Amino acid sequence: MSTPGAVQSLFPLEGAGESLLPSSPGGNLVSPARSLQVVPSLYSDLDLVSLLRMRSQMQPHQLAYSYETDHGEVRLTYAELDRQARIVAAQLQAANGAGARALLLYHPGPDFLAGFFGCLYAGVIAVPAYPPRAPFRPEDRNVRRIFSIAQDASPRFVITTDSVRTKLRDISNILPGVEHWLASDIQEGPGAEAWLPFCPQQDDLAFLQYTSGSTGAPKGVMVSHGNIIANERMISIGFGMTEKSLIGGWLPVFHDMGLIGHVLQPMYLGVPCFLMSPMSFMKRPFRWLDLISRNRLTVSGAPDFAYRFCVEAVSEEEKKRLDLSSWELAFNGAEPVRSETLENFSAAFASCGFRRSAFYPTYGCAEATLFVAGGLKEAPPVKLVVQRSELERGRAVEAAEGGTQDVRVLIGCGKSAAGQKLSIVHPDTRVQAAEGEVGEIWVSGPNVTGGYWNRTEESEERFRAPLAGAESRLCYRTGDLGFLRDGELFITGRASDLIIIRGLNHYPEDIELTVGAAHEHFLMSCAVSIDVDGEERVVVVQEVSREFPDEQTDQAGAAARRALSEFHGLDMHSLILLPRGRLPRTSSGKVQRRVCREMLLKGTLEPIVVWTGPQQPPTLS
C-alpha cells in the first residue's frame, strides 16, 4: 500500500478553484463541463480518490448522487460526499486501518457511498455486502453468506449505519476478527479535517467483489484501483458517454453491475447519478421507468428478467405517465439476453417513446471488473438464428428463422471492449477456435482483476491461463461458452451448467425458454440434470403465478414434457412447481442453477407439487 501525502501536490486545499482545471491543447483553461468530453484520455492514470477530490473542488456544488426512498429524495453534491468520505477515512486512519478489510453492511441507500469512498480515502479494502435481516437465524441464507464472507476476508472493521449497527448486536461478537464497528452516519471520532491525504497506486486493492454464484463458499474478486479506472474507460467508450449523459437505476450496489456501472461510472464522468432501491423496483417495476422518465435519464439498465418483469407488471394506466424518449442506452446483461424480451419490451413501451435501437446487449463479469463486450451505441442489437442441433455439436450454423423447430435465436453482445483482448478457446488444447466454433471465452487486459482473495491455486488456474501458439498471453478463463462471428460475441451458455445427454450438449437456457412457454402461468424456469439409476435426466424447476390452478398440474406437466421432447429430443424426468420468487437467485436476479440443483438433491426446495406423470421415451434428435 502506498504512503500518504502524494495527493497534496495534485489537489491543494479547498478553494484552489481553477488551478486544478486541465488545459486545452492551446494552453487555455477548460471549463469543468467541457473537460468531460475527453475524460477517457485525461483520467486513465488517476484513481477514484483523486477523481472525487478533483470533483469536490472543480464541481463542489454539482449534484453527484440522488437517491430516492419511500420517504423522499436524498441528494449529495461532490463536496458533501467528499466531506463524508473524509470523516469515515479519518476514523479508519486513527485505527491504523490501511491495508485492512472493512465489511460494508448497508441497506440500499446513500449511506453506502460514504462508507465505500471512506474506505478508499483511507487505503482500506472495502468488502460490500448486504446486512442480514433481524431476527438472525443461523440457517438464513444471507446470514450464512455474511459469515462466509467474514471468514474469508477477515475484516478488522464493519462499517454501516448507527441503526443497522444497533440491530446487528446479536452477531457483533461472533464475526471472526472484527475489532471496530463504525457508523458512517454519525461522527464518533476525528472529523473531516483530521483526514491525512492519501493517493493509492494503480495496483492497490480498492475492494473485494464477492461473487454471488455460490452461497456456501463465495469468492472475493480482488479489484484494484487500476482495474476500476481501466474498466470505467472501456464503459465510457463502449457506451458512447458524453458530458450530457445522465445515469441511474435500481441495481444493488454490492453487485458489480450496480457498483461499477451505476455508481462509479457517473463519478468517472463527473455527471449526476439517480438511484433507487432494488426492493422498490421488485415491489413495483413502474418506479424504475418513472425514475428514468422524470429525471430524463439517458443511460440505465438491468438483467434481462427486469425488462420482462416490466412488460408483465406495468399497467396501461401507468404507461400513460411515462416518457422514455430520453433513454438512449438500455443495457441488458448479467444473464442471457432473449430476443423475445427485446421485442416484447419495445412493443409494450413504444407508446412511451422507447426505441428498440436503445437496447444495448452486453457481456461482463466481476473477474474482469464488469464490462467485457458491447456493441455500438447507435447500432441495433444483432440477431442470429442458428441450427440448434449443430450448436450442440459445437458449431454455429446459420438457419432460416421460423422455418424449423431446430433453431435457436441468439442476440449478439457486441465486440471486445477497447484496450482488452477476447478469444474463444478450446480449453482442453488452449488453442483458439475458428470463427463460428463454440469454445470458452478468455479475456486479458487491464480490467482483468488479480484473482480470488486467499485462493492462490484457483487464481493461478483461472486468471493466468496461457494461450497455445504464437499469441501466448495469459488470460482469465470465464467459464462461459460462446463464439465469434465477424467480431461479434454470441453467448451460448456456461460450461458448468451444460446438460450432457447421450453425448450432446444441451443449454439450460434453451430448455428453460421452451418449458417456460408451455403454459400461460409459467414464470421463471431452472433446468438441471440429476443422476437417476446411473443415467443423466432432466429436471425443470418452474415458478408459477399465484393464479395457477392446481387442477391444471397434469395438463401443464404434459405440455412441458411434450415441448421438451419435440424441440430438444429430451424426456423430462420431473417438473417441480414453486411459488413465484422461490427459485434461488443471485443479487442481480439471475437464477442460481447449481444452488437450485443442490437444494433439489437435499429436498429443501419446498415445492407446491412435484409432477412426474407417465414416463415416455424421448424423440431422438
C-alpha positions in Angstrom: 0.0 0.0 0.0 1.4 3.4 -0.9 2.3 6.1 1.6 0.0 9.1 2.4 0.7 12.6 1.1 1.1 12.2 -2.6 -2.3 13.7 -3.4 -1.4 17.0 -1.8 0.5 18.3 -4.8 -2.3 17.4 -7.1 -5.1 18.8 -5.0 -4.4 21.9 -2.9 -6.7 22.8 0.0 -10.4 23.7 -0.7 -10.7 27.0 -2.6 -7.9 26.2 -5.1 -10.5 26.6 -7.8 -9.4 26.9 -11.4 -5.8 26.0 -10.7 -7.0 22.4 -10.9 -8.6 22.6 -14.3 -7.0 20.7 -17.2 -5.6 22.8 -20.0 -6.7 22.6 -23.7 -4.1 21.9 -26.4 -3.6 25.7 -26.8 -2.9 26.2 -23.1 -6.3 27.7 -22.2 -8.2 26.5 -19.2 -11.1 24.2 -20.0 -14.4 24.5 -18.1 -15.4 21.5 -16.0 -18.3 20.7 -18.2 -16.3 20.7 -21.4 -13.4 18.8 -19.9 -15.8 15.8 -19.5 -15.7 15.2 -23.2 -12.1 14.0 -23.0 -12.4 12.0 -19.8 -11.2 8.7 -21.2 -7.8 10.1 -22.1 -7.4 12.6 -19.3 -8.2 10.3 -16.4 -6.8 7.0 -17.4 -3.9 7.1 -14.9 -5.9 8.5 -11.9 -7.9 6.7 -9.2 -11.2 7.2 -7.5 -9.7 9.1 -4.6 -8.1 11.6 -6.9 -11.2 11.8 -9.0 -13.6 12.5 -6.1 -11.2 15.1 -4.6 -11.0 16.8 -8.0 -14.8 16.8 -8.5 -15.2 18.2 -5.0 -13.1 21.2 -5.9 -13.9 21.7 -9.6 -17.6 21.0 -9.2 -18.3 21.3 -5.4 -22.0 22.2 -5.7 -22.9 19.9 -8.6 -25.3 17.1 -7.8 -23.3 13.8 -7.6 -26.0 11.4 -6.4 -29.7 11.5 -5.9 -31.2 8.5 -4.0 -35.0 8.1 -3.9 -36.5 6.3 -1.0 -40.1 5.7 0.2 -39.7 8.8 2.4 -38.4 11.2 -0.2 -35.1 12.0 -2.0 -31.6 12.4 -0.6 -29.2 14.5 -2.7 -25.4 14.6 -2.3 -23.1 17.1 -4.0 -19.5 16.2 -4.7 -18.3 18.4 -1.8 -20.8 16.8 0.6 -19.7 13.3 -0.4 -16.0 14.2 -0.2 -16.6 15.5 3.4 -18.5 12.4 4.5 -15.8 10.2 3.0 -13.1 12.1 4.8 -14.9 11.7 8.2 -15.1 7.9 7.7 -11.5 7.8 6.5 -10.2 9.8 9.4 -11.7 7.2 11.8 -10.1 4.4 9.9 -6.8 6.1 9.8 -6.9 6.7 13.6 -7.3 3.0 14.0 -4.3 2.3 11.6 -6.6 0.7 9.1 -4.5 1.0 5.9 -4.4 -2.4 4.2 -7.1 -3.9 6.3 -10.5 -5.0 5.1 -13.8 -3.4 6.1 -17.1 -5.2 5.7 -19.7 -2.8 4.5 -23.2 -3.8 5.7 -25.7 -1.3 4.3 -29.3 -1.4 3.3 -29.8 0.2 -0.1 -29.4 3.9 0.2 -26.9 6.9 0.1 -25.1 5.9 3.3 -23.2 3.3 1.4 -21.4 5.9 -0.6 -19.8 7.5 2.5 -18.6 4.1 3.7 -17.3 3.0 0.4 -15.4 6.1 -0.5 -14.3 6.5 3.1 -12.5 3.1 2.8 -10.8 4.3 -0.5 -9.7 7.5 1.2 -8.0 5.6 4.0 -6.4 2.8 1.9 -8.8 0.3 3.5 -10.1 -2.5 1.3 -13.9 -2.3 1.1 -16.0 -5.5 1.2 -19.6 -4.6 0.1 -22.3 -6.9 1.3 -26.0 -6.9 2.3 -26.8 -6.9 6.0 -28.9 -9.8 7.3 -32.4 -9.2 8.4 -33.4 -9.4 12.1 -34.1 -11.7 13.9 -31.0 -13.5 12.9 -31.2 -17.3 12.3 -28.0 -19.2 11.5 -29.9 -21.1 8.8 -30.8 -18.0 6.8 -29.0 -17.8 3.5 -27.9 -14.2 3.9 -26.6 -14.8 7.5 -24.6 -17.8 6.3 -23.3 -15.7 3.4 -22.1 -12.9 5.7 -20.3 -15.4 7.9 -18.7 -17.0 4.9 -17.5 -13.6 3.6 -16.2 -12.6 7.0 -14.3 -15.9 7.4 -12.7 -15.4 4.0 -12.0 -11.7 4.1 -11.1 -11.4 7.8 -12.2 -7.8 8.1 -11.0 -5.7 11.0 -13.9 -3.2 10.5 -17.6 -3.3 10.0 -19.0 -0.1 8.6 -22.7 0.5 8.5 -25.3 3.0 9.8 -26.0 3.5 13.5 -29.4 1.9 13.2 -28.2 -1.2 11.5 -25.2 -1.5 13.9 -27.7 -1.5 16.8 -29.8 -4.2 15.1 -26.7 -6.3 14.4 -25.6 -6.5 18.1 -26.7 -10.1 18.1 -23.9 -11.1 15.7 -21.3 -8.4 16.5 -19.4 -10.8 18.8 -19.3 -13.8 16.5 -18.0 -12.3 13.3 -14.4 -13.5 13.2 -11.6 -10.9 13.7 -13.8 -7.8 13.7 -12.3 -5.1 16.0 -14.3 -2.0 15.2 -17.9 -1.3 14.3 -18.2 2.1 12.8 -21.3 4.1 11.9 -20.8 6.3 8.9 -23.9 8.5 9.6 -22.7 9.8 12.9 -19.4 11.3 13.9 -17.8 9.4 16.8 -14.2 10.3 16.3 -12.0 12.7 14.3 -13.6 15.0 11.8 -13.1 15.5 8.1 -10.2 18.0 8.8 -8.2 15.2 10.5 -8.0 13.1 7.3 -4.5 12.6 6.0 -4.5 12.9 2.2 -3.8 9.5 0.6 -3.2 8.6 -3.0 -3.4 4.9 -3.9 -1.3 3.2 -6.5 -2.8 1.5 -9.6 -2.1 -2.0 -8.2 -3.5 -1.2 -4.7 -6.7 -3.1 -4.0 -9.8 -1.0 -3.8 -12.4 -3.6 -2.9 -13.3 -7.3 -2.8 -16.3 -8.1 -5.0 -17.8 -11.3 -3.6 -19.4 -13.4 -6.3 -23.0 -14.4 -5.9 -22.8 -17.7 -7.7 -22.3 -19.8 -4.6 -23.9 -19.1 -1.2 -21.8 -21.6 0.7 -18.4 -20.5 -0.5 -18.4 -17.0 -2.0 -15.2 -15.9 -3.7 -13.7 -12.4 -3.3 -12.6 -11.0 -6.6 -9.6 -8.6 -5.9 -10.4 -5.4 -7.8 -7.6 -2.8 -7.9 -7.8 0.9 -8.5 -6.2 0.4 -11.9 -8.8 -2.2 -12.8 -11.6 0.2 -12.0 -10.3 3.1 -14.0 -9.4 0.9 -17.0 -12.9 -0.6 -17.0 -14.7 2.7 -16.5 -12.8 4.0 -19.5 -13.9 0.9 -21.5 -17.5 1.6 -20.4 -17.5 5.2 -21.3 -16.1 4.4 -24.8 -18.4 1.4 -25.4 -21.5 3.2 -24.2 -20.7 6.4 -26.1 -20.9 8.6 -23.0 -20.7 12.4 -23.1 -20.9 15.2 -20.6 -24.7 15.2 -21.2 -25.1 11.6 -20.1 -27.5 11.1 -17.1 -27.2 7.7 -15.4 -29.2 5.8 -12.9 -31.2 2.8 -11.9 -32.0 0.3 -9.1 -29.3 -2.3 -9.3 -27.7 -3.4 -5.9 -24.5 -1.5 -5.0 -22.9 -4.7 -3.7 -23.2 -6.2 -7.2 -20.6 -5.4 -9.9 -23.1 -4.1 -12.4 -24.7 -1.7 -9.8 -21.4 -0.5 -8.3 -19.2 -0.2 -11.4 -21.9 0.7 -13.9 -24.4 2.8 -12.0 -22.4 4.3 -9.1 -18.7 4.7 -10.2 -19.2 5.4 -13.9 -21.0 8.7 -13.1 -18.1 9.6 -10.8 -15.7 8.9 -13.6 -17.6 11.1 -16.0 -18.5 13.8 -13.4 -22.2 13.6 -14.2 -25.2 13.2 -11.9 -26.4 9.8 -10.9 -30.0 8.9 -9.9 -30.5 5.8 -7.8 -33.3 3.9 -6.1 -33.8 0.8 -4.0 -33.8 -2.7 -5.7 -36.8 -3.5 -3.4 -38.7 -0.6 -4.7 -38.3 -2.0 -8.2 -39.3 -5.5 -7.2 -42.4 -4.3 -5.5 -43.4 -2.0 -8.4 -41.4 -2.1 -11.6 -43.1 1.1 -12.7 -40.8 3.0 -10.3 -37.7 2.3 -12.4 -39.2 3.5 -15.6 -40.7 6.5 -13.7 -37.2 7.3 -12.4 -35.9 7.4 -16.0 -38.9 9.4 -17.2 -38.9 12.1 -14.5 -35.1 12.7 -14.5 -34.7 12.3 -18.3 -32.0 9.6 -17.8 -30.1 8.7 -20.9 -28.4 5.5 -19.6 -29.9 2.8 -17.4 -30.0 -1.0 -17.5 -30.6 -4.3 -15.8 -30.6 -8.0 -16.4 -33.0 -9.5 -18.9 -35.5 -10.5 -16.3 -36.1 -6.9 -15.3 -37.4 -6.0 -18.7 -39.7 -9.0 -18.8 -41.0 -8.0 -15.4 -41.8 -4.5 -16.6 -43.8 -6.0 -19.5 -45.8 -8.2 -17.1 -46.3 -5.7 -14.3 -46.6 -2.1 -15.7 -50.2 -1.3 -16.4 -51.6 0.6 -19.3 -52.6 3.4 -17.0 -49.0 3.7 -15.6 -47.7 3.8 -19.2 -49.6 7.0 -19.9 -47.5 8.7 -17.2 -44.1 7.7 -18.8 -41.9 9.5 -21.3 -39.0 7.2 -22.1 -37.8 9.2 -25.1 -34.6 10.4 -23.3 -33.5 6.7 -22.8 -30.6 6.4 -25.3 -29.0 3.3 -24.0 -30.8 0.5 -22.2 -28.1 -2.0 -21.3 -29.0 -5.6 -20.8 -26.6 -8.1 -19.3 -25.7 -10.4 -16.4 -27.9 -13.2 -17.8 -28.8 -14.4 -21.4 -30.4 -11.7 -23.5 -33.5 -13.0 -25.1 -34.8 -11.9 -28.5 -38.4 -12.1 -27.1 -37.5 -9.7 -24.3 -36.2 -7.1 -26.7 -39.2 -7.4 -29.0 -41.9 -7.5 -26.2 -40.4 -4.6 -24.2 -40.0 -2.5 -27.3 -43.6 -3.1 -28.3 -45.0 -2.6 -24.8 -43.3 0.7 -24.3 -43.2 2.2 -27.8 -46.2 4.4 -26.9 -44.0 5.8 -24.1 -41.3 6.9 -26.6 -39.0 3.9 -26.1 -36.9 3.0 -29.1 -35.8 -0.6 -29.8 -32.5 0.7 -31.0 -31.8 1.9 -27.4 -31.3 -1.7 -26.3 -27.6 -2.5 -25.7 -26.9 -6.2 -25.1 -23.6 -6.5 -23.2 -21.4 -9.2 -21.6 -19.3 -8.9 -18.5 -18.2 -10.5 -15.2 -16.8 -9.4 -11.9 -13.5 -11.0 -12.6 -13.0 -8.5 -15.4 -14.2 -5.7 -13.1 -17.5 -5.6 -15.1 -17.6 -4.7 -18.8 -16.1 -7.2 -21.3 -18.1 -6.7 -24.6 -20.7 -4.4 -26.0 -21.9 -3.0 -29.3 -22.1 0.4 -30.9 -24.4 2.8 -29.1 -26.3 3.8 -32.3 -26.4 0.3 -33.8 -29.4 -2.0 -33.2 -28.9 -5.4 -31.4 -27.5 -8.1 -33.7 -29.7 -11.2 -34.0 -28.5 -14.5 -35.4 -30.6 -17.7 -36.0 -28.6 -20.9 -35.8 -29.3 -24.6 -36.1 -29.8 -26.0 -32.6 -28.5 -29.4 -33.4 -25.3 -28.1 -34.9 -24.8 -25.8 -31.9 -25.0 -28.8 -29.6 -22.1 -30.2 -31.6 -20.0 -27.0 -31.1 -20.7 -25.3 -34.4 -22.7 -22.2 -35.2 -24.5 -22.8 -38.5 -26.9 -20.1 -39.6 -30.5 -21.1 -40.3 -33.7 -19.5 -41.6 -35.8 -18.1 -38.8 -39.2 -19.8 -38.3 -38.5 -22.5 -40.9 -38.0 -25.4 -38.5 -38.1 -26.3 -34.8 -34.3 -27.0 -34.9 -33.3 -23.3 -34.5 -32.0 -21.1 -31.7 -32.2 -17.3 -31.8 -29.1 -15.6 -30.3 -28.5 -12.0 -29.6 -25.0 -10.7 -30.0 -23.3 -9.0 -27.1 -21.1 -6.7 -29.2 -17.3 -6.7 -29.7 -14.5 -6.8 -27.2 -14.0 -3.7 -25.1 -11.4 -1.2 -26.2 -8.0 -2.0 -24.7 -8.8 -5.6 -24.0 -8.3 -8.9 -25.9 -11.0 -11.5 -26.1 -10.6 -15.0 -27.5 -12.7 -18.1 -28.0 -10.6 -21.1 -26.9 -10.8 -24.9 -26.8 -9.9 -25.3 -23.1 -8.5 -28.8 -23.5 -5.9 -27.7 -26.0 -5.8 -24.0 -25.2 -5.9 -23.4 -29.0 -8.1 -20.5 -30.3 -11.3 -21.6 -32.0 -12.1 -20.8 -35.6 -14.8 -18.3 -36.3 -18.2 -19.9 -35.6 -16.8 -22.6 -33.4 -18.1 -22.8 -29.8 -15.5 -22.5 -27.1 -14.7 -20.9 -23.7 -14.4 -17.2 -23.6 -11.0 -16.0 -22.4 -10.1 -12.4 -21.8 -6.9 -10.4 -21.0 -6.4 -6.7 -20.3 -6.0 -4.1 -17.6 -9.6 -4.7 -16.4 -8.9 -8.3 -15.5 -8.6 -8.5 -11.8 -5.8 -10.0 -9.7 -7.7 -13.2 -8.8 -9.6 -14.5 -5.8 -8.7 -13.5 -2.3 -6.9 -16.3 -0.4 -7.3 -18.7 -3.3 -3.9 -18.9 -4.9 -4.2 -22.2 -6.8 -7.6 -21.4 -8.2 -6.5 -17.9 -9.2 -3.5 -19.3 -10.9 -5.6 -21.7 -12.9 -8.4 -19.3 -13.8 -6.7 -15.9 -14.1 -3.3 -16.9 -15.7 -4.3 -19.5 -18.3 -1.7 -19.5 -21.2 -2.9 -19.5 -24.8 -1.2 -22.0 -27.0 0.5 -20.9 -30.2 2.3 -17.7 -31.2 0.0 -15.4 -29.1 0.9 -16.9 -25.8 -0.6 -14.3 -23.5 -2.1 -15.1 -20.1 -5.9 -14.9 -19.8 -8.8 -15.1 -17.5 -11.0 -18.2 -18.2 -14.6 -17.0 -17.8 -16.2 -20.4 -17.8 -18.8 -19.1 -20.3 -19.2 -20.6 -23.7 -19.7 -18.7 -27.0 -18.4 -18.0 -30.5 -17.4 -15.0 -32.6 -18.9 -14.0 -35.9 -17.4 -11.0 -37.7 -16.0 -10.0 -34.3 -19.5 -10.1 -32.6 -19.6 -12.2 -29.5 -22.5 -14.6 -29.0 -23.0 -16.4 -25.7 -24.3 -19.9 -25.8 -24.2 -20.9 -22.2 -22.0 -21.7 -19.2 -19.7 -24.7 -19.2 -20.6 -25.8 -15.6 -24.3 -25.6 -16.4 -24.3 -27.7 -19.5 -26.6 -30.7 -19.6 -25.0 -33.5 -21.4 -27.4 -36.2 -22.6 -26.2 -39.0 -24.9 -23.1 -37.1 -25.7 -24.9 -33.9 -26.8 -24.6 -30.5 -25.1 -28.0 -29.1 -24.1 -28.0 -25.5 -22.9 -30.3 -25.0 -19.9 -31.3 -21.6 -21.3 -32.9 -23.3 -24.3 -34.8 -25.8 -22.1 -36.0 -23.1 -19.8 -37.2 -21.0 -22.7 -39.1 -24.0 -24.2 -40.7 -25.1 -20.9 -41.5 -21.5 -19.8 -43.6 -21.1 -23.0 -45.6 -24.3 -22.4 -48.2 -22.8 -20.0 -49.6 -19.3 -19.5 -48.9 -19.3 -15.8 -45.3 -20.5 -16.0 -42.8 -17.8 -15.0 -39.1 -18.3 -14.3 -37.6 -21.7 -15.0 -34.5 -23.5 -14.0 -33.3 -26.6 -15.9 -30.8 -29.0 -14.3 -29.7 -32.6 -14.6 -29.6 -35.3 -12.0 -28.4 -38.9 -11.9 -31.2 -41.4 -12.0 -30.1 -45.0 -11.8 -26.8 -44.1 -13.5 -28.3 -42.0 -16.2 -28.4 -38.2 -16.5 -32.1 -37.0 -16.6 -33.6 -33.5 -17.0 -35.5 -31.9 -14.2 -37.2 -28.5 -14.6 -37.9 -26.4 -11.5 -40.7 -24.0 -12.6 -42.1 -20.9 -10.8 -45.8 -20.4 -11.4 -48.1 -17.4 -10.9 -50.5 -17.1 -7.9 -53.3 -17.7 -10.4 -52.0 -21.1 -11.4 -55.0 -23.6 -11.0 -54.0 -26.8 -9.2 -56.3 -28.9 -11.3 -54.1 -28.0 -14.4 -51.0 -29.6 -13.0 -51.3 -32.7 -15.2 -52.1 -30.6 -18.2 -49.2 -28.3 -17.6 -46.7 -31.1 -16.9 -47.8 -33.0 -20.1 -47.4 -29.8 -22.2 -43.9 -29.1 -20.8 -42.8 -32.7 -21.4 -44.2 -32.6 -24.9 -42.5 -29.4 -25.8 -39.2 -30.7 -24.4 -39.5 -33.8 -26.5 -40.5 -32.1 -29.7 -37.9 -29.2 -29.5 -35.0 -30.9 -27.8 -35.5 -34.6 -28.2 -35.3 -35.0 -24.4 -37.6 -36.6 -21.8 -38.3 -34.6 -18.7 -37.9 -36.7 -15.6 -39.9 -34.4 -13.5 -41.4 -30.9 -13.3 -41.2 -29.2 -9.9 -43.6 -26.3 -9.4 -42.7 -23.5 -7.0 -44.5 -20.3 -6.0 -43.2 -17.1 -7.6 -39.9 -15.8 -6.3 -38.8 -19.1 -4.7 -36.0 -20.0 -7.1 -32.6 -19.2 -5.7 -31.2 -16.1 -7.4 -28.0 -14.0 -7.3 -28.1 -10.4 -6.2 -28.7 -9.4 -9.8 -31.8 -11.6 -10.1 -30.1 -14.4 -12.1 -31.2 -17.9 -11.3 -28.5 -20.0 -9.5 -28.7 -23.3 -11.2 -26.1 -25.0 -9.1 -27.7 -23.9 -5.9 -31.1 -25.0 -7.2 -29.7 -28.4 -8.0 -28.2 -28.7 -4.5 -31.5 -27.7 -2.9 -33.3 -30.2 -5.1 -31.0 -33.1 -4.1 -31.2 -32.1 -0.4 -35.0 -31.8 -0.6 -35.1 -28.2 0.6 -37.0 -26.6 -2.4 -40.4 -26.8 -0.7 -42.4 -27.2 -4.0 -46.1 -26.8 -4.5 -46.1 -30.1 -6.3 -43.7 -32.5 -8.0 -45.1 -33.8 -11.3 -43.6 -36.9 -12.9 -46.5 -38.2 -15.0 -46.2 -41.3 -17.1 -42.6 -41.6 -18.4 -42.1 -41.6 -22.1 -39.1 -42.3 -24.3 -37.5 -39.2 -25.8 -37.7 -38.4 -29.5 -34.2 -38.8 -31.0 -32.9 -35.6 -32.5 
